[in-house]
Amino acid sequence: MDWSSKISESSDFESGARECLAAIEADLKVQPHLLIAFVSPDFQAFYQDLPELVSEYFPETTLIGCSGNGVIGEGIEVENRPGIALTAAIMPDVSITPFHITGSELPDGDQPPEKWESLVKVKRDSEPKFIILADPFTVEIQSLIKGMDYAFPDSTIIGGIASGGSQPGSNAIYLNGTTDRGVAGIALNGNVEIDTIVAQGCKPIGSLMRITECERNILTSLDDKSPFTVLSEIYNQLSEPDQQLFQNSLFLGTVTDPFIDTPTTKDFLIRNIVGANPDEGKLAIGEMLREGQLVQFHLRDSNTSSENLKIMLESYNSDDSEHDQFGALLFSCLGRGSYLYGEANHDTDMFKEIVGEIPLTGFFCNGEVGPVGESTYVHGYTSSFGIIKPKNLL
């Protein structure tokens, strides 16, 4: 594999796109098999022009991409100003199958895997790897992911929800052409792997506990105690800075795998506390719960997010000598970047420092798609990396 990542901060759309395309052409020398594009909302009036420009340089290349309120290319984060980020790959011995899904096409929950195979145009026994990019207004992305997990249990799914537009029809979704609805996806088969790093940016507080009573997403008992009793005990043990965070940055981490008794950072799915009723002793969580499930409360701020990212990146093992065949995608939350850290390039700089100089491209999302344990989820406040590499290194 050979990858090239480019970014332009030109305020002129065509000039910026051509700048990136010409630089990729000079890097790769031959027609790439795949090109992934992310475009800032400054260029909303020109979204539809990108496929024709790409085709001018690379007429046989598969294009996928979307709009993003902040784009990432060459390991550089461009926020709150015009930006175009493109990455392209030569992928020998890899089959690229594009697919587009609208909300009305999603199979019902009781449909067999064959329905999903037909929808994404690949068979489960080929163990495809998926990249998906979704419009936030026209498809229920979590239902899609749940169905794909069910139909393709041995596959990896990464991606993000387009951003930059605040109403239906205001985002771009690219799949060789341009649309403003549904999900664009590609299935990769053959000599390809996607390694994932999902950094949810939280630190645990208190102790690991079991849910002893719940109903759907309503939590009413932890280790036979009211969740409010537990929270009061935790609060009294916190430092003053953490007590301040407790007021507005409190989350619940759930262990999704019932066979894990001693979870590590990567085993927790972090979810919002979306409601509270102290009189009835009930907490509403942004995730379905089950009795017996291990959970732990978490806090998030810039320091904890930075430390969590460092831990997750350091846990990734790769062969540095083979990085010249790797490419990476970063799907980062709109709430991260300079908004969280007060400076640009925090996550990308740390990635380069710890993992290495891999061509890194992505965007700031309305929701980030990546696995925790054996299942795939839509996250918030997360940086979800996908490192794409040959399965069999040459």
DAJO-V209669 format. One record per residue. RES is the residue in three letters. PHI is phi in degrees with one decimal (NA if undefined). Layout:
BEGIN
RES | PHI
RES | PHI
END
This chain:
BEGIN
MET | NA
ASP | -140.6
TRP | -121.2
SER | -139.4
SER | -119.9
LYS | -136.1
ILE | -140.3
SER | -129.3
GLU | -109.6
SER | -62.6
SER | -82.6
ASP | -102.2
PHE | -59.4
GLU | -63.0
SER | -61.9
GLY | -65.4
ALA | -63.5
ARG | -65.6
GLU | -57.2
CYS | -68.6
LEU | -64.5
ALA | -66.8
ALA | -68.1
ILE | -64.7
GLU | -58.4
ALA | -69.4
ASP | -68.9
LEU | -87.8
LYS | 72.1
VAL | -127.6
GLN | -61.3
PRO | -72.7
HIS | -81.3
LEU | -138.1
LEU | -132.6
ILE | -115.4
ALA | -127.1
PHE | -132.9
VAL | -128.0
SER | -74.7
PRO | -68.9
ASP | -58.3
PHE | -108.1
GLN | -54.5
ALA | -68.1
PHE | -116.9
TYR | -49.2
GLN | -69.3
ASP | -82.6
LEU | -64.0
PRO | -55.4
GLU | -66.8
LEU | -64.9
VAL | -61.4
SER | -63.1
GLU | -62.8
TYR | -89.1
PHE | -134.0
PRO | -67.6
GLU | -109.1
THR | -90.7
THR | -75.5
LEU | -109.4
ILE | -138.6
GLY | 172.1
CYS | -166.9
SER | -81.1
GLY | -148.6
ASN | -79.4
GLY | 121.9
VAL | -126.8
ILE | -131.6
GLY | -154.4
GLU | 54.4
GLY | 70.5
ILE | -117.5
GLU | -96.6
VAL | -113.1
GLU | -121.9
ASN | 59.5
ARG | -163.0
PRO | -59.7
GLY | -162.0
ILE | -131.1
ALA | -122.6
LEU | -128.2
THR | -133.0
ALA | -135.1
ALA | -139.9
ILE | -93.4
MET | -126.5
PRO | -65.0
ASP | 63.3
VAL | -126.1
SER | -94.7
ILE | -111.8
THR | -114.3
PRO | -80.8
PHE | -150.1
HIS | -128.6
ILE | -128.6
THR | -102.1
GLY | -58.8
SER | -71.4
GLU | -90.2
LEU | -65.5
PRO | -64.2
ASP | -66.3
GLY | -62.0
ASP | -98.2
GLN | -76.6
PRO | -73.4
PRO | -55.8
GLU | -59.6
LYS | -63.5
TRP | -72.3
GLU | -59.1
SER | -66.2
LEU | -67.2
VAL | -101.6
LYS | 68.4
VAL | -140.7
LYS | -94.7
ARG | -66.1
ASP | -71.6
SER | -85.2
GLU | 48.9
PRO | -67.9
LYS | -108.7
PHE | -115.5
ILE | -120.5
ILE | -128.4
LEU | -132.1
ALA | -122.7
ASP | -76.8
PRO | -74.4
PHE | -104.1
THR | -121.1
VAL | -153.0
GLU | -87.7
ILE | -65.4
GLN | -66.4
SER | -65.0
LEU | -61.0
ILE | -63.7
LYS | -60.4
GLY | -66.8
MET | -67.1
ASP | -59.4
TYR | -64.6
ALA | -80.4
PHE | -128.6
PRO | -65.5
ASP | -103.3
SER | -103.8
THR | -104.2
ILE | -126.2
ILE | -131.5
GLY | 158.6
GLY | -162.1
ILE | -100.9
ALA | -56.2
SER | -139.1
GLY | 107.7
GLY | -110.1
SER | -100.5
GLN | -148.9
PRO | -54.1
GLY | 89.4
SER | -100.2
ASN | -109.1
ALA | -107.7
ILE | -123.6
TYR | -106.7
LEU | -150.3
ASN | 67.3
GLY | -113.3
THR | -124.7
THR | -140.5
ASP | -125.4
ARG | -149.4
GLY | 79.0
VAL | -122.2
ALA | -98.1
GLY | -145.4
ILE | -131.5
ALA | -107.8
LEU | -106.5
ASN | -123.9
GLY | 111.0
ASN | -83.3
VAL | -151.8
GLU | -132.3
ILE | -123.9
ASP | -85.1
THR | -119.5
ILE | -132.3
VAL | -115.2
ALA | -104.2
GLN | -92.5
GLY | 76.6
CYS | -125.4
LYS | -123.9
PRO | -76.0
ILE | -130.2
GLY | 67.6
SER | -118.9
LEU | -69.1
MET | -135.8
ARG | -110.1
ILE | -73.4
THR | -105.1
GLU | -158.5
CYS | -160.0
GLU | -142.2
ARG | 55.0
ASN | -103.9
ILE | -97.8
LEU | -97.7
THR | -125.4
SER | -157.1
LEU | -124.9
ASP | 48.9
ASP | 64.9
LYS | -119.3
SER | -63.1
PRO | -59.2
PHE | -74.5
THR | -64.2
VAL | -61.1
LEU | -64.6
SER | -63.3
GLU | -64.5
ILE | -63.8
TYR | -57.2
ASN | -66.1
GLN | -97.0
LEU | -84.6
SER | -69.3
GLU | -60.4
PRO | -60.7
ASP | -71.0
GLN | -64.6
GLN | -65.4
LEU | -62.4
PHE | -54.9
GLN | -68.0
ASN | -141.3
SER | -134.0
LEU | -100.5
PHE | -136.0
LEU | -113.9
GLY | -98.2
THR | -111.9
VAL | -89.8
THR | -78.8
ASP | -91.5
PRO | -68.2
PHE | -94.1
ILE | -95.7
ASP | -102.1
THR | -126.0
PRO | -72.8
THR | -108.1
THR | -53.4
LYS | -72.3
ASP | -89.0
PHE | -91.6
LEU | -97.5
ILE | -87.9
ARG | -134.4
ASN | -67.7
ILE | -90.3
VAL | -99.9
GLY | -171.6
ALA | -148.2
ASN | -132.7
PRO | -60.6
ASP | -62.6
GLU | -99.6
GLY | 68.9
LYS | -122.6
LEU | -115.7
ALA | -99.0
ILE | -113.1
GLY | -79.3
GLU | -167.9
MET | -67.6
LEU | -114.5
ARG | -142.5
GLU | -63.8
GLY | 89.8
GLN | -72.0
LEU | -79.8
VAL | -142.4
GLN | -154.2
PHE | -73.5
HIS | -136.5
LEU | -121.5
ARG | -139.2
ASP | -153.7
SER | -63.5
ASN | -67.7
THR | -67.9
SER | -63.3
SER | -64.5
GLU | -66.7
ASN | -64.0
LEU | -62.0
LYS | -59.5
ILE | -61.8
MET | -67.7
LEU | -68.0
GLU | -68.5
SER | -80.7
TYR | -82.9
ASN | -104.7
SER | -146.5
ASP | -91.5
ASP | -56.8
SER | -69.4
GLU | -106.2
HIS | -62.8
ASP | -69.0
GLN | -104.3
PHE | -100.4
GLY | -132.6
ALA | -133.5
LEU | -115.6
LEU | -126.0
PHE | -110.1
SER | -116.2
CYS | -69.2
LEU | -57.4
GLY | -83.6
ARG | -98.7
GLY | 60.8
SER | -66.7
TYR | -61.1
LEU | -87.1
TYR | -97.0
GLY | 78.5
GLU | -155.9
ALA | -83.3
ASN | 71.6
HIS | -61.4
ASP | -69.6
THR | -69.4
ASP | -63.3
MET | -67.0
PHE | -59.5
LYS | -63.8
GLU | -67.5
ILE | -94.7
VAL | -87.5
GLY | 134.4
GLU | -84.2
ILE | -97.5
PRO | -52.8
LEU | -122.5
THR | -139.2
GLY | 174.3
PHE | -158.6
PHE | -93.4
CYS | -107.4
ASN | -83.5
GLY | 174.7
GLU | -112.1
VAL | -103.8
GLY | -172.8
PRO | -84.8
VAL | -129.1
GLY | 65.6
GLU | -95.4
SER | -123.1
THR | -105.4
TYR | -138.0
VAL | -93.6
HIS | -110.9
GLY | -131.1
TYR | 61.1
THR | -115.2
SER | -111.1
SER | -112.1
PHE | -99.5
GLY | -123.9
ILE | -100.6
ILE | -99.9
LYS | -151.4
PRO | -66.0
LYS | -68.2
ASN | -114.7
LEU | -68.4
LEU | -78.7
END
